[in-house]
Amino acid sequence: MRSVVLFISVLFIALSSFAQEGFKIDFKIKGFKDTTAYLGYYYGESTYITDTASVDHTGAFSFFSKKPLPQGVYLLIVNKTKIFDLVVSYDQFFSLETDTEDYIKNIKVTGDVDNKLFFENLNYNMERSKEAEPFVKVLQDSLLKEENKKEARESLNKVTKKVLAYQDEIIGKYPTSLTARLLKSTKSVEIPDPPKLPNGKIDSTFQYRYYKTHYWDNFDLADDALIRMPRPFYLEKLKDYLTKLIVPQPDSLIKEIDKLASSVRKNKETYKYLIWMCVVHYQNPEIMGLDAVYIHLYDKYFASKEMDFWINEKTKKNLKDHADQLRISLIGQPAPNLIMQDQNLVPRSMHDIKKKYTILFIFDPDCGHCREETPKLVNFYNTNKTKFDLEVYAVSADSSLQKMKDYIKEMKMPWITVNGPRSYVGSYQKLYDAQQTPTVYIIDNKKKIIAKKPPIEKLEEFLTHYEMSLKRKGITP
């Protein structure tokens, strides 16, 4: 028994002596000499340098470290020029040898199956591209009729099928390789034909539901190597899913983002990246009302200290400040009252307006964009004030009363206009999210915010649809 234990201990020591930690990538490129090479990597939409090496007179150089590299696609840069991409996967001790005549075609890989697959796939694709080129030219010929392009289209489809079959073979034989994971991540979801309902009609929502359910089948959100791709495919997939497949309402988006975050939580890198990309996307959303998503992201993932493993205090404070600014004037919340002096120094209260709708218009007399938008609002007001029973409460951001008076006269503003700094309730910026001018809010007769920052040219459309939606609910607008 003792001899067995001794044998196992010796074997463990022997194996440990051969274990390699960190990474070492050796290059030899015929045609390069006495220069500097850089090893870079892709990360989302950006590219970074991770290591530097000196190229000797034979074209040989190495990148190495005691710390392994994160998996992903890397790029070799020499003389400030990208030479080619390579993959860094599980085996991080390997060598690449080629020449300047044709880097990809002449490359030789030693010590790494993944890069062998990667470059074989690149060469295969180049061969198929040459094969497809004459068919593409025929299809692009605008002088040819469609019936004369049929044969070329069929031939091109055959080439495409060859490429897909080749990729499927790699994915099937080497499923854990990074090359296979990269190829699989770009594969489209095949959507079957919709079935018939019991009444004989086609299920019109089947394909949408199927696509949404299977959207992530080929893409592992928890694989951080997929963040390090030449194309920011991870970000593109995430945006596409949230903007095209999820109803653009805060509750729906919050539910989906939390679900996705939960699925990647085991990998801190993808967890951080996914949440941060959502924060960036929703900090200034294009669709009205989705700032509530940003507030949720801050509260759940940053205020809770969930993201403290990577974020610094300064950035966290900036996130908090922005969330707090958005939080004060969300759609559906009571509209804080504003009491400010008009051009005659008379206090005017916004809540004293007894109209069905109040449009809060915050502007700056020196703002160029305000000068473009104010005439649009004047025209809307003169055309629709009776139709919608509305009033405008305009707040000038400039402290100059004279500038405000001149602006009112120049723009022929027929509504209530007040001077923001001459306030009885403090700064309007502490009550409303209005960091930019002009800013528009719509407030109903119950003094509730129903629209935030809508385009002025869409005001009539918004109010028309809003009143229609109230009527459908049996509510008199």
N, C-alpha and C positions, 0 to 999 in steps of 0.2 A: 504494500500500500504506500509506503514511504517513497519507494522508487518511482511510483506512478506520479505522485505529487511533485517529486523533484523533476521528472520529465516534463510535466505540464508547465512548471515554473520556468524551466530552461527554454521551452518552446515559446512561451509568452515573451520572454526577454528577447529571443531571437527575432520574433515577429515585430516586436516594438522597435528593434534597431533598424528595421527596414521601412517602418512607417514614415510617411512624408507629410510634413505639415506645411501650410502656406501654399505658395504656387511658384512655378518657374516655367516660363515660356521662352524657348530659344528660337531665334529666327536666323536665317541665312538667305539673303536676297542678292543674287548676282546682279551687279550693276550699281549697287549702292556702296559707298565707302566714305569714311571719315565725316560723318554727319551725326545728327541727333534724331532719334526716333521717340515717338510718344505712343503710349497705350491709352486710348480713350474708351469711354463707354457711353451708351445712350441711357437717358433717364427721362421718361415721359417725352416732353417736347424739347428737351435740352440735351447737350452733349458736354461731357466733362473729361478732363485729363486725370488719369489715376497713377501713371508712372512714366519715367523718362529713362532712356538708355542711350549709350554712345555706340555708334556703328563703326566697326573697325574697317581696315583697308580691304578685307575680304567680303564685307557685307554682313558680317555676323554681329549679333547683339542679343541681349537677354533682358527680360523683365522678371523680377523675382521679389519675394517678400516672405516673411514668416507667417503672415496672415493671409488666409485664402481669399480669393476674390468672390464677390457675390455673382451668382450665375446670371448669364445674359449674353447679349451680343455686344462685342467690343470692336473697336476699330483701330487700325494701325495708321499712324500719321508720320510721314517723313517729309522733311523740307516744306512743312506747313500744308502738305497735300494728303488727303485721305488716300491710302493705298488699297486697302480692302477690309472687309469685315471678317470676323472670326467669332466662334462661340467659346464661351468658358462655362463648362458644366462641372461634372463630378471629378473627372480626371484633370488636374491642373498642373501636371508636369508633362509637357509634350514639346515637340519641335515642329516648325513649319519651314520648309525650304522651297524657294521659287526663284524666278528671275524677272527682270523688268520688261522682258519681251511680251510676256502674258502672265500676269500674277496668278490668275485663277486657273487657267488651263494647265499650267506647268507646276502647280503646287504639289508638294509631297508632305504628307502628314505622318509623323511618327509618335506613337505613344498615346493616341486619343482617337477612339472610334467616333466620337461625336463630331469632331472637326472633319474627319474623313467623310462622314455622311453629309455634313454641311456643304463641303466643297463639291462633292459628287453631285449633289442636288443642283448647285449653281451651274455646273458644267452641263448637266442634263437639260436644264431650263434654257441655256444658251443655244444648245443644239436644236431644241424644239422651236425656239424663236426663229432660227434660220429656216427651219422647215415650214413654219407658218407664214413667213414673210411674203411669199408670192400670193398667198390666199388673202392676206390682209390688204395688199395693194389692189386686188380685184374688188374687194368689198368697199374700199375707199374711193373707187373710181365713180365719180358722180355722173359720168356720161353713159355708164352701163345701166341697162334696165334690171329690175329685181330678178326677173326670171333667168338672166344671164349670170347672176351671182350665186345661183342655187348650188352649183357644184363646188364653188370655192367655199361657201358657207359650210357645206357638209364635210369638206376636207379639213377646214379649220376646227370644226367640232371634234373630229377624230384626233387631231393633235392635242386639243384640250383634254380629251379623255385619257390620252397617254400620260400627260402630266399628272392628272389627278390620280390615275392608277399607280404611278410611280410614287407619289406622295403617300398614298394609302398603304403601299408596301412598306415604306419606311416606318410609318406610324404603327403598322401591325407587327413588324419584326423588332422594332426598337422603341417601344412605347414610352419608356422612361427617359430616353435621350432628349436633350434640349432641342435638337433639330426636329424631332418628331413632335414635341410639344409646341414649337413655333409653327410648324406646318398645320397641326391640328387646330391651333387657335384661330387661324384665318379661314377655316372651312365654313361654308355657309350651312345653315340649317335647312335640310330638305323637308319641305312642307307638303304633306299628302293632299290629295283632292278632298274637298269638303264632302261629308256624308249628307244623305237626305234625312230630313226630319220625318217623324211619323205621318205628318200631313202631306208628304211628298215633295215639299219645298227644300231647296238647298240650305244647309246651315250656314248663313252668311257670316257668322262670327267665329266659325270653327278655326279658320286659318290664322286669324289674329290670336286666338287663345292658344293654339298649338305653338305658334312662333314664340309667344311670350313665355310659355311654360318651358320650351326647349332652347331658349335663347342662349343659355350658358352651358349647353351640353358639351361643346367643343373648346370652351375657354374656361380655364381654371383661375378664377379670381384670386385664389390664395397663393398662386405661383408668382413670386416677385420677379422671376426672370422675365416674365411677360411685360414688365414695366420697362425693361432694358432692351427695347427693340428699335431698329432704325426708324420705324414709323411708330408714332404714339398710339398704337392700336388699343392698348388698355384704356386709355382716356377716351378714345373714340367710341369704343364699345360701351363704356359706362354712360357717356353722354347720350348716345343713340338710344340706349335702353330707357333712360330716365325721361328724355324729351319726346320720344316717339311711341313708347309702349305704355307709359304711365299717365293717367289722367292728371293734367297740370293743376292739381289742387294740393294745398299743403298737407292735409291728412294722408292722402294717397302716396305722395312722394316721401313723406317722413317714414311711413310704414315700410316702403320698399328699401329706402336707404338703410334703415336700421336692420332690415333683414339681410341685406348684402354685407353690411359691416359685421354682423354676427357670423356670417359664413367665412370671413377672412381673418377673424380675430386671432386665430392661432399663429398667424404670421404677422409679426409687428410691422414689417415693411409694407406689406399690402394693406394692412389695417390703417396705418398712417397715411399712405398714399390715397386710398379710396376716400377717406374722410376729408382729407385736405382738398382733393379735387372737387368734392361736393361743396365745401366751404367757399372755394374760389368761384364756383359756378353760380351759387345762390347769394353771394354777398351783394350783388347788384343785379337781381334777376330781370330778364326781359319781360317776363309775364307778371302782370300786376298781382300782388298778394303773396307771391312766393318768398318774400323776405321772411315770412314766418318759418320757412325751412331753415334758413340761416340761423335764426334765433334758437331753434331746436338743436341744431348741430353744436352751437356753442354751449348751450346748457347741458346737453347730454355727454358730450365728449371732451369739453375743455373746462368748463366750470366745475365739473365733477372730478377733475384731475386725471381722467382716463387717458389723456394724451400727454401727461407730464413726462413720459419716458423719452420724449424727443423735443417738445416745444420749449422755447425759452420764455422767460417772464415778460419781456418786452412785447413779443409777438402776441402772447396770450392777453396782455392788457389791451393791445390794439383791437383784438377780436372782441373783447368784452365791451370796449367803448362803442364799437360799431353795433354790436347786438343791442346794447342799451339805447342807442340812438334810434334804431329801428323799432325797438319794443314800445316806444312811447306813442306810436301812431299807426298801429296795425289796423287793417281793414276789419270792421266789426266792433272796434273799440269806441267808447265815447270820445267825441272830439273836444279837446281842451278849449276852454273859452279864451279868446283874445280880446283885450280892451286896450285900444291905442288911440292916439290923437289923430284927427284928420287934418286937412290943410288949414282949417280954421281954428285949430287947437281944441276942438270939441272931442271929448272921449266917445268912441264908438265901440260898442260891444258886439262881437260876432254873434253871440247867442241871442241878441235882441232881434235878429233878423227873423221875421215870421213868414218865411217862404217854405215851399216844399223842399227846395234844394238850395244849399249855399255852396258856391264854388270859392274855395280859398286859393288865392293866386298870390304867390310870393315872388317878387321880382326885384331887380336892381336897375335903377335908371341908367347905369353905365354898362350894363350887360348887353353885349351884341346879340346874343341869342334871344334875350327878352324882347329886344326891338323887332325881332322877326316873329315872335310868337304873340305878342300883345295885340297887334292888329287882327290876328286870327280870332282871339278871344273876344275882341270888340264886335267883330262881325257875328260870331256865334251868339253873343249876348243880345244884340239888337234883333236878331232873327228868331231866337228861341226863348227869350225871357218870359213871354206870356204863355207859350206852348207848354213849357215845363214848370212854370211858376218858380223862377229861380232868381237869386241875387248873387253878385260877386262881392267878396270881401278881399280887397287887394292890399297886400302888405309890402311897403317899400323897405328894402333892406338897408338903404343908405340913410344916414342920420340927417342929411341935408333936407330941410323942409322945402327949400327953393327948388332943388333938383326934382323933388317929388311933384311940386306944383307945375313946373315946366313940362315934366313927363306926362302928367294928366292932360295938360292942354294940347301938347303935341300929338299924343295918341288918341285924343278925344275919348277918354275913359269915362263912361257914363254911370259908373257904379260907386260903391263906397271904397275909398282909398285912404289908408292910414299909414302913419310912419312907424315902422317896426321898433326902432330904438326908443320912441316916446311911448313906452308901454307901462301899464299898470299891473301887469301880471308876470313881469320878467321877460327874459329873452324867448322869442318864439322858437328858437332852435332847441330849447330845452323842453318844448312841448310838441314839436313836430320835426320829423326827419326832413330837413330842407337844407342840406349841405350845398346844393347847387341851385342856381336860379336859371330859368323860372321853375317853380315847383307848384303842382296843382293837386288839390284834394277836392273830393265831392262829399258833402255832408248832408244827411237827410233831415227831415223836420223833427226827428227825435234827437238830433245832434249826435248822430252816430256816423262814423267814417264809412262810406260805402265804396269809395274808389281812391286810390293813392297813385299819384303821378301818371294819370292817363294822358295820352297825347291830346292836345287841344283839338286837333282835326277829328278825333274820335269821340268827342264829348256827346254829340248828338246821337251817334250810334249807340254809345254806352247807355245813355239815359233811356233811349227807346227800348233796348233789350232788357234793361233793368225793370222798367215798368211792365213789360210783357211777362217777365218772370214772376213779378208780384201778382199779377192778375191770374196766372196759371195756378198760383198757390191760394187764390181766393182773397188776396189782400188788396185793398184799395190803395193805390199809390198816392 
